[in-house]
Structure formats: structure tokens, C-alpha cells
Amino acid sequence: MELAGKRILLIVAGGIAAYKTLDLVRRLGEAGASVRAILTRGGAQFVTPLSLAALTGEKVYEDLFSLTDEAEMGHIRLSREADLLVVAPATADLLARMAAGLADDLATTTLLATDKPVLVAPAMNVRMWLHPATQDNMALLARRGVAVIGPDDGAMACNEYGPGRMAEPPAILARIAEMLAPGSAPGSAEARPLAGRRALVTSGPTHEPIDPVRYIANRSSGRQGHAIAAALAAAGADTVLVSGPVTLPAPTGVTLVPVETARDMLAACRAALPADIAVCAAAVADWRVADAAGQKLKKSGDGPPPLDLVENPDILADLAAAGPVRPRLVVGFAAETEQVVAHGEAKRRRKGCDWIVANDVSPATGTFGGTDNTVHLLRADGVESWPAMSKSEVGRRLAAAIAAALAADTPAADTPAAAAVRRA
Ligand code: C5P
């Protein structure tokens, strides 16, 4: 009963994911929380007040100007008598109205009137989520301290694929428990254990040009690296995300440095030093074409052009050997298809990094491009094998492990040595 005695005010807006919210209510009840629900007009198109009332055991609130509701329980009291407000699903429209500070129905009025922590679980079509209007609204809400979970990637009701699915009820429940844990009020040291730290994350593939229109690349989606950057930023770290070409938006609160090639990525990483933490999750191309053609290569009768390949710089090994400006904790990834732990450990030693997150990327696991990951955290003192979980959860657990490892350490300072590395 990890939520015994906790009071959740749940706002259910109009999205198909509202059916999952009923499961969330059931789980909250099982965890000991009491739930009061506000159902928006859109929300009532997807779930009935009766289902919510049956599951919460409480009256469901729908109308700002209902005389009986206001007499029984005004919107101020609804918020005052809650420990946490949860908006699930949070539609693009409701998020926009929250960002604008509108108060034109019971849900938005309560959200504007509250001084309690707020968690939103966005759910919408992928293009609505990626639209700059929604992304700007999310950035604004994050700056105001609104916590966000998801959206997850996956197939959507509208037959499209991408970020936009509401986070699953167990993940929302876990986040609620985290937010209500003693001492984890937003802004507290427990909630932002990496405040004052600088983090550098690499993500995505690199593109290595063959000529102005062709390049060598790989299938990395950037999902894991972006999730780690998001988790480090949420934990309070000042986070630079150096990413190769991906279709993902920059996570909230992260400084994105977009790059194309391995050499660009290395230069951007060096420029981001000093840092306390470096996590290299990018799938950097091992080789590049020695002399990329300045003009598009033409087909000739002599068969394909010879491509002379040369090795790319190893960014992880470079950061791990950065001497006086070496980040305190350098974390690499090892994508393996067999003997995952043994090969990962060999890589940890070879690259000189502190930790390796070793994951099984054999095609059967669906890790590459998928939403879940099964990883082993390899450190000098042993191996921790984590169960299969979403890439966002891997990011959060890794950020928590990093915060624990750095707890006793002083933050990195800018020094003449760091400036020299940046110039190199
Ligand atoms: O050598 P391998 O590519 O298997 O090593 C994987 C780890 O090294 C990942 O952390 C990856 O980001 C990093 N790496 C790198 N620069 C390279 C190659 C790999 O930072 N050129």
C-alpha cells in the first residue's frame, strides 16, 4: 500500500487513451490512494461518469457551473483536498489551455487554481505531439514545474506510429508514487539530485557522406539516448544532447546540438566540456569514406566506384581519456547480439569508461527502433541486470544510479584545461 492515505485528483480529458485511465484508477485504489475524478466534456465521449464513479467510489465532477457540485465541492476545494493532480490522458488541447492559463471549464479552472504538484500524461496523434505548438507548450509547462510522463512510442489508434501513446498505467502509477514519496516535492533535493551538475549525452546515428547526396548510416532511432538526456535533465542536470540525425524532438529542458558525422559529434562533445557526466549512447559509424566526393558520383561503365574507408574517432574512448577534464563518470553502451555481459565488460576495459550499459540487440528482441530495452549495468564492482522496461524507464534508472554515484562528489568546474580541450 505504497500510496496509503494519498489523495489524487484525476482529470480525464478526451482521448481514446481514457480507457487506460480506468485501469490506472483501479491500480491507484489497490495501492491505497483515494481518487476523485474530473471528467471533461471530451473525456465523457470516451468513458462514462458511471465507470469512473464505480471505480473511484466517489461522485465524478464535470461541470464548472453546476450549482449542486459547487455547493458540495467547489473547484478550489477539489484542488485543496488533493495531494497531487494527474491529467490522464492530457490532450493537445488541454495542454495548450493549461499553457495559456485558460480557465473555461472545471478542469482548466482547477488546474489554474491549484498550488499542488501536477503530473500530465500526454496522449495524441504523433504529428500533434511533434507540432512546435505542442512542444512549446510542453516546454513552458515544464518550466512551470509541471511533471510529464510519456508519451510512449508505438502504434496509434489513428494507424500511425510514433510518440503519442499515453504512458501505461503501471508507469504512471510508479511516477505518482515517486512524486508522492517523502521529500520529493518538485524542486526538492531528492527530486533534483543532479542539480548543479553538467551532463553530456550522445544519441542517434551518424551520417558519413559518400558524396553530397549519399551517406553511410545505421538504424539507431536515438530513443534511448534521448530518454537518458530527458531523465538527466529532469533530475536537475544541465544537459547537452549531441545528436546525429533523428526524427525525435529535443526532450524538454535539454540543450540540443544537432550533428551529422562522427567528427562533428566529437567536436561538439569536446565543446561541451567540462561535464560531470558523459553518456555515449550514439551509434557512431565506425568508418567513413576517406575522400567523400565533392560532386554526386555518376554511374559509369566501369562498375561501382571504390569506397576507401577510414576509421572514425572513438568519442567514448576520447572522453574517457580526456585527462584533467575527463567527466567524473563516463558511461558507454554496448549493443551486443551474444555473450552480452562478457563482451560488454571487455568493452568497458578497452574504452576506459567507468560503466557500460550492455544491451541485447539481436533482431528477436526488437530493441533497435523499439520502445523497450533489456540492459545490464556493468561497473568495476559488478553487474546489475535490469528487467525489460521502457527506454524512458532505463533513462530514469540510469539517472538515479548516476545521482547515487555522484552524491559525494564535487561538481566539475571550468578550468584552463577544459578550455584547451574545447579549442582542440
Ligand atoms: O565500439 P562500439 O561501437 O561497439 O562501442 C559502443 C560504445 O562506444 C557506445 O557507447 C558508443 O556511443 C561509443 N562509440 C563512440 N564513438 C565511436 C564508436 C562508438 O563514442 N566511434
Residues whose N, C-alpha, C, O or C-beta is under 5 A from the ligand:
A	BS01	C5P	C280 A281 A282 A283 V284 A285 N312 P313 D314 I315 L316 G332 F333 A334
